[in-house]
Structures are given as C-alpha cells and as structure tokens.
Amino acid sequence: MSESCNSRHFSWLMKSCLPNPSDAKSLVPIHHANPPATVTPISSLPDDLLLECLSRVPSSSIPSLTAVCRRWSRLLLSPYFLHLRRRLGLLRHSLFAISAVDSGLFAAVLQLQSEIPSWRVSLAVCADGGQGSLSHARAAAIGPRVYVVSRNAVLRYDSWMGTVALRSPMIFPRKKFAIAVVSGKIYVAGGGGGSEVTAAVEEYDPEKNRWEVVTHAARKRYGCIGAAVDGVFYVIGGLKIGNETSVTSRGTAAHVYASSMDLFDVRSRQWLRSRSVPGGGCVVAACAAVGHVYVLSSHAVELSFWRFDARRGGGGGFGEWTRLKSPPLPAQVRLDGTVRFSCVGVEDKVAVVQVVGCIDDLLRRSGRSERGLRESLVLLYDTVDGEWRRAADLPEMITRAACACVEW
C-alpha cells in the first residue's frame, strides 16, 4: 500500500466531498446564518395591545408619554386606560382639594396610604382663563381628572399632568347644587340663582364635552348635596324656595327638605322613594363610601353622623339608617354661618373637611385672641373600626376648597 495518498484510489463519490484546491470559491466557508429578525415598533401595535403596554407604566412617566404623539395622548385620556390601571391595582385613591385664585388654581392632594400623610400642593394656570369665577364651586372626580363646576364655568384639572382646561358650562346656571359621578358621567341637580331654583337634572358626558337634561326633580332644592352609590344619584338636604304663602308652611317645607334626600336611578331614569334623615337636623355634608351614604347633620349646638345602607344587591339592608360616632371637633369651633363642612369618601375612609369662612369673625365671637387656630382641619372616619382621627390640616393657601376623591 502506498504511503502517499493518490486521488486515483478514491472513488468519484468521495472526491466530490473534498474541496478542489484550484477552486477559490470552494475554499470559502459556508455559514448558514438565521434570517434577520423582524423588529416591530410599539407604535405599530393596535390600540388595545398598546393600551395594555402603556397601562403598566409608573404614574410619574404618564406626563411624558402624552407628549409622544397625538395617538398616545388620546389613548391615555380614554376610559379604558383607567379601567386597565384600576384592574392592575395601579390607581391610588387620594383626598383632593382645589381653590381658585387670580393666578390660577391651587390644588392639594393628601395620600392617606402614606406612613405620614402630608399635602402636596401645586399651582395650575388655565390657559383659557375663567378660573376667577369659581365661587361656590363643586368638585367631581373621574379617575385622575377633577371637574370643578361653578355657576357659569367648568374647569377640568388633570392631576397627572397638572394642567387645567376650560369645558362646556351647565345648561342652567346654578350655585349651591348637588353633584355626583355615576358610571363615568357627572350629574347635577338643584341649586339656582336668587329665588329661581331649577328642577332640571343635567348629565355631563366628559368624552363629548356636552350637557343634557335627563329628568326633572319633583322638589326644587337649594343648597343641596350630592352622592352616588350603586347607580343611584342622591340629592340630599337643602332648602325649598317656592311660592308658599304661609310663613308656617315655608318653615315646615324648609325643615323637611333640609333633613331628607331624593333618589334618582340613573339607568332606569326613575325617581325612587324619598328618604328622611333621622334626627331632624339640617344636612351640612354628605358623601358615599363602601356602599353607604354618610350624612353629617347640624343641630345648632352639635353634629350627628349617620350612615344609610345604599346597597341594592339583595342583601336586605337597603334603606336602613345607623347613627355613628360624631366627629370630634375642637372646642373653639362653633356651628354657625362662619363654618362649613365637606364630606369625601376615600376608599374605606370618610374625610370631613371643616373650613372656617372668616377666622377673625370666629375669634371675635368666641372672645378669644390666641394665635395658632387653623382656618381648616381634616378629620378621618374609619368605616371599619368606627373611630375618628385627625389628619393634616388643609394648607393655608387652600381657601373655600372644593373637595373630591381622585384616582391616579
């Protein structure tokens, strides 16, 4: 056997497997690379998948996302975006207070979930103007956006962006009216101007930026308060301003209105049977929380606190009243015209915000001259353990505050 390798000894098949030294192409190694991957930008995703991605970003990143493009800004304003964040547990409930000044709106947020809750204050300027006409304004929140509704103007404050936009005003100019949110829409009832109290109940659609009258109330209430639970709009308290000829009848009618509430079923567009608040006091504040309506009544020298079972799910408790522990107000606070209250439901808490209209008048009436008396305070009622505790006072720049609960 020859020691050298001669190609004549290989078969044709074996020679075909060896490279030809004279063929340069055959000496180039062959690499079977994978085909290049197709990169899909996030902007090419359909709206539903894009929303799934955007809904998971931190709240601090949302303002920058709205500046990417108009499409993203539109999606971030959609109700489905809020629904996704709510489902993922990324929305926090906070107590919100807002007041108008010449330069804009002072907004303050109190996060009750913090270890040491403190108010975070910001100043927002309305580019369209109109913030100076917000006396006696009411506030209603839909997710992170707060609608400040006054007699002749409506402003929308975005707590994510810190921006203010002018929206369509109510059809019937009114003040001291009831307001509440049901299924993403705002409802107002009662109130008016002077001796003219309107019976029209208006509905505001934030997506269409449009008001429309959906029904008329049987009783015209002035100075009433609104709340909403389980699809029912509660119009609570207030006074009757009508054409009663008898002084006695006027007094009786006013008393009945001040201690009662009307119930409007939004879905069926029907009025349910009216209910009376026990104790016969004058309702000064009310709100909804965890399936109940909480009512704060004044009896000239004291306050009473009540809970109305508003759950209509067949549990059998609908319509029952329970008296609760009254809020522990400081001794120097008198229940007169200088003091007004707001109630806001924040998850399983009820916040009672007490605002003194004129602190100097209060000090003169009480004969006190000490310093350090705050113009406003915040008390929190825990619906689980039934106890009150004091929260951080409203910041000094927040005067005549309109309060609501925001999700953001």
C-alpha positions in Angstrom: 0.0 0.0 0.0 1.4 3.3 -0.9 2.2 5.7 1.9 1.1 8.6 -0.2 -2.4 9.4 -0.9 -3.3 9.2 -4.6 -6.6 10.6 -5.8 -6.9 7.8 -8.3 -7.5 5.4 -5.4 -10.7 7.4 -4.3 -14.0 6.9 -5.8 -15.8 9.7 -7.7 -18.2 10.0 -4.8 -15.5 10.5 -2.2 -13.7 13.0 -4.4 -16.9 15.1 -4.7 -16.9 15.7 -0.9 -13.3 17.2 -0.9 -12.6 20.8 -1.9 -10.9 21.5 -5.1 -7.6 23.4 -4.4 -7.8 25.2 -7.7 -11.4 26.5 -7.0 -11.1 29.5 -4.8 -14.9 29.6 -4.2 -14.8 26.1 -2.7 -12.3 27.3 0.0 -14.7 29.9 1.3 -16.5 28.5 4.4 -20.3 28.4 4.1 -22.2 30.0 7.1 -25.9 29.1 7.3 -27.0 32.2 9.2 -30.5 32.7 10.6 -32.6 35.1 8.6 -32.7 38.6 10.2 -35.4 39.0 12.8 -38.2 41.4 12.0 -38.3 44.3 14.6 -41.9 45.5 15.3 -42.1 49.1 16.8 -44.5 49.6 19.6 -46.2 52.3 17.6 -47.4 49.7 15.1 -49.4 47.8 17.7 -53.2 48.1 17.6 -54.8 50.3 20.2 -55.9 47.5 22.6 -52.3 46.0 22.8 -50.7 49.4 23.0 -53.0 50.3 25.9 -52.0 47.0 27.6 -48.4 48.2 27.5 -49.0 51.8 28.4 -51.2 50.9 31.4 -48.3 49.3 33.2 -46.0 52.4 33.3 -45.4 54.3 36.6 -47.7 57.3 37.2 -44.6 59.5 37.2 -44.0 58.6 33.5 -47.5 59.3 32.2 -46.9 63.1 31.6 -44.0 62.3 29.3 -46.0 59.6 27.4 -48.7 62.1 26.5 -46.1 64.2 24.7 -45.0 61.3 22.3 -47.8 61.8 19.8 -51.5 62.6 19.5 -52.4 59.0 19.3 -50.8 58.2 22.7 -52.3 61.3 24.2 -55.8 60.2 23.1 -55.3 56.7 24.4 -54.1 57.9 27.8 -57.3 60.0 28.1 -59.6 57.1 27.3 -61.8 55.4 30.0 -60.3 52.0 29.0 -56.8 53.2 30.1 -58.2 54.0 33.6 -60.0 50.6 33.6 -56.8 48.8 32.9 -54.8 50.6 35.6 -57.7 50.1 38.0 -57.7 46.3 37.2 -53.9 46.2 37.7 -54.2 47.9 41.1 -52.1 50.9 39.9 -54.6 53.6 40.9 -54.4 55.2 44.3 -57.3 57.0 46.0 -56.4 60.3 47.5 -58.2 63.3 49.1 -58.1 66.2 46.7 -58.9 69.9 47.4 -58.8 72.8 45.0 -59.4 76.5 45.2 -59.3 79.4 42.7 -57.0 82.4 42.9 -56.3 85.2 40.5 -53.3 83.5 39.1 -54.9 80.1 38.6 -55.9 77.1 40.7 -54.3 75.8 43.9 -54.6 72.0 44.0 -53.6 69.9 47.0 -53.5 66.1 47.3 -53.4 64.1 50.5 -52.4 60.4 50.1 -53.9 58.6 53.0 -51.9 55.4 52.3 -48.6 57.1 53.2 -47.0 56.4 56.5 -47.0 60.2 57.3 -49.8 61.7 55.2 -49.0 65.2 54.1 -50.5 67.6 51.5 -48.8 68.0 48.2 -49.6 71.5 46.7 -49.3 72.7 43.1 -50.4 75.7 41.2 -52.1 75.3 37.8 -52.9 78.0 35.3 -55.8 77.8 33.0 -54.7 78.9 29.5 -58.3 79.7 28.5 -58.9 81.9 31.6 -62.1 81.7 33.7 -60.7 80.4 37.0 -61.7 83.6 38.7 -65.5 82.8 38.5 -65.4 79.7 40.6 -67.2 80.9 43.8 -69.4 78.3 45.4 -67.9 75.7 43.0 -68.4 71.9 43.4 -65.9 69.3 42.5 -66.4 65.8 41.0 -63.6 63.4 40.0 -63.5 60.8 37.2 -60.3 58.9 37.7 -57.4 61.4 37.9 -59.3 64.3 36.4 -61.3 66.7 38.6 -64.1 68.7 37.2 -64.6 72.0 39.0 -68.2 73.1 38.3 -69.4 76.5 39.2 -72.4 78.6 38.1 -71.0 79.8 34.8 -67.8 77.8 34.2 -66.5 74.3 34.3 -62.8 73.5 34.5 -61.1 70.2 34.2 -57.9 69.7 36.2 -55.7 66.8 35.3 -53.8 65.6 38.4 -51.4 63.6 36.3 -50.4 66.5 34.0 -51.1 69.4 36.4 -53.0 71.1 33.6 -56.3 72.9 33.5 -58.7 73.1 30.6 -62.0 75.0 30.2 -65.0 72.8 29.4 -68.6 73.4 28.5 -70.7 75.1 31.2 -74.0 73.8 32.5 -77.2 74.5 30.6 -78.8 76.1 33.6 -76.5 78.4 35.6 -76.8 77.4 39.2 -75.0 77.6 42.5 -75.3 75.5 45.8 -76.3 72.4 43.8 -75.8 68.7 44.2 -73.2 66.9 42.2 -72.1 63.3 41.8 -70.5 60.9 39.4 -72.3 57.8 38.1 -70.7 55.4 35.5 -68.2 57.9 34.3 -70.7 60.8 33.9 -71.4 63.8 36.1 -74.9 64.6 37.4 -76.1 67.9 38.9 -79.4 68.7 40.5 -81.0 71.5 42.5 -79.5 74.9 43.1 -80.1 78.1 41.1 -79.7 81.8 41.4 -81.6 84.1 43.7 -85.2 82.9 44.1 -85.1 80.9 40.9 -84.3 77.2 41.7 -84.3 74.8 38.8 -85.8 71.4 38.8 -83.7 70.2 35.8 -81.3 67.4 36.4 -78.3 67.6 34.0 -75.9 64.9 32.8 -72.4 65.7 31.6 -70.6 63.4 29.2 -66.8 64.1 29.5 -65.9 62.4 26.2 -68.4 64.5 24.2 -68.0 67.6 26.5 -71.7 68.0 26.4 -74.5 68.7 29.0 -78.1 67.5 28.6 -81.2 67.5 30.7 -82.2 63.9 31.6 -85.1 64.5 34.0 -86.8 66.9 36.4 -86.9 66.6 40.1 -90.2 66.8 42.0 -88.7 69.0 44.6 -86.5 72.0 43.9 -83.7 72.1 46.4 -81.3 74.9 47.1 -78.0 74.3 49.0 -78.3 70.5 48.5 -75.5 67.9 48.4 -75.0 65.0 46.1 -73.7 61.5 46.4 -73.9 58.3 44.3 -74.0 54.6 45.2 -74.9 51.6 43.0 -76.2 53.7 40.1 -78.4 56.0 42.3 -77.9 59.7 42.4 -78.8 61.0 45.9 -79.9 64.7 46.2 -79.6 65.4 49.9 -80.7 68.3 52.1 -81.0 71.9 51.1 -83.9 74.3 51.4 -87.1 74.9 49.5 -87.5 78.2 47.8 -91.0 78.3 46.4 -94.3 80.2 46.4 -95.6 79.3 49.8 -97.9 82.0 51.1 -97.8 81.0 54.8 -94.8 81.7 56.9 -95.6 78.5 58.9 -95.7 76.4 55.7 -92.5 77.9 54.4 -90.8 76.9 57.7 -92.2 73.4 57.6 -91.2 72.9 53.9 -87.7 74.1 54.6 -87.3 71.8 57.5 -88.5 68.8 55.5 -86.1 69.5 52.7 -83.2 70.1 55.0 -83.4 66.6 56.5 -84.4 64.4 53.5 -83.0 63.1 50.3 -84.3 62.2 46.9 -83.1 59.1 44.9 -82.7 59.1 41.2 -82.0 55.8 39.5 -79.7 56.8 36.6 -80.2 53.6 34.5 -83.9 53.4 34.6 -84.3 57.2 34.7 -86.8 56.8 37.5 -87.1 58.5 40.9 -87.2 56.2 43.9 -89.0 56.8 47.2 -87.5 59.7 49.1 -86.0 59.1 52.5 -85.8 61.2 55.6 -82.6 61.6 57.6 -83.2 60.6 61.3 -82.8 63.2 64.0 -84.4 66.1 62.1 -81.2 68.1 61.8 -80.0 70.1 58.8 -77.7 68.2 56.5 -74.5 70.1 56.1 -72.3 67.5 54.3 -72.7 64.0 52.7 -70.7 61.6 50.7 -70.6 57.9 49.5 -68.2 55.3 50.7 -68.1 51.4 50.6 -71.7 51.1 49.5 -73.2 53.5 52.0 -74.2 57.2 52.1 -72.7 59.1 55.1 -74.6 62.2 56.2 -73.4 64.9 58.6 -76.3 66.9 60.2 -76.2 70.0 62.3 -78.5 70.5 65.4 -77.4 74.1 66.1 -75.2 73.1 69.0 -73.9 69.7 68.0 -73.4 67.5 65.0 -74.8 64.0 64.3 -73.3 61.5 61.9 -75.4 58.9 60.1 -74.9 56.0 57.7 -77.5 55.0 55.1 -77.3 51.5 53.6 -77.4 52.1 49.8 -76.5 48.6 48.7 -79.3 47.3 46.4 -77.8 43.8 45.7 -80.5 41.9 47.6 -78.8 41.8 51.0 -82.0 43.1 52.6 -80.3 46.1 54.3 -81.2 48.8 51.7 -82.6 51.9 53.3 -81.5 51.2 56.9 -80.1 54.1 59.0 -77.4 53.8 61.6 -76.2 56.5 63.9 -72.4 56.7 64.2 -69.9 58.5 66.5 -69.9 62.2 65.9 -66.7 63.9 64.6 -64.6 65.3 67.5 -64.5 69.0 66.6 -62.1 71.3 68.6 -63.8 73.3 71.3 -63.2 76.6 69.7 -65.2 75.7 66.6 -68.8 76.9 66.7 -71.6 75.7 64.4 -72.6 78.9 62.8 -72.5 80.6 59.4 -68.7 81.0 59.5 -68.1 77.3 59.3 -68.9 74.9 56.5 -68.2 71.2 56.0 -67.4 68.8 53.2 -67.5 65.0 53.2 -65.5 62.9 50.9 -65.3 59.1 50.7 -61.8 57.8 50.2 -61.8 54.0 49.9 -62.9 52.8 53.4 -62.4 56.3 55.0 -64.7 59.3 55.2 -62.9 62.6 55.3 -64.7 65.5 56.9 -63.1 68.8 55.9 -64.1 71.7 58.1 -63.5 75.2 56.8 -63.9 78.4 58.7 -65.1 81.2 56.4 -63.6 84.1 58.4 -61.2 83.3 61.2 -61.2 86.8 62.5 -65.0 86.8 63.0 -64.8 83.5 64.7 -62.2 84.7 67.2 -64.2 87.9 67.9 -67.4 85.9 68.5 -65.7 83.5 70.8 -63.8 86.2 72.7 -60.5 84.5 72.1 -57.3 86.1 70.9 -54.9 83.2 70.8 -52.9 82.5 67.8 -52.4 79.2 66.1 -56.1 78.5 65.4 -56.2 76.9 62.0 -58.6 78.0 59.3 -59.4 74.5 58.4 -59.0 70.9 59.6 -59.4 67.4 58.3 -60.9 64.5 60.3 -60.9 60.9 59.1 -63.5 58.3 60.0 -62.5 54.7 59.6 -65.6 52.8 58.4 -64.0 49.5 59.6 -63.2 50.3 63.3 -65.7 53.2 63.6 -63.1 55.6 65.0 -62.1 59.2 64.2 -58.6 60.5 63.9 -57.1 63.8 62.9 -55.3 64.2 59.6 -53.1 67.0 58.3 -54.8 70.4 58.1 -55.5 71.9 54.8 -52.7 74.1 53.5 -53.2 77.8 54.2 -53.4 78.8 50.5 -56.4 76.4 50.0 -59.4 78.6 50.9 -63.1 77.9 50.1 -61.9 74.5 48.9 -63.9 72.2 46.7 -63.1 68.6 47.6 -63.2 65.2 45.9 -61.6 61.8 45.8 -59.2 61.3 42.9 -57.7 58.1 41.4 -54.2 58.5 40.0 
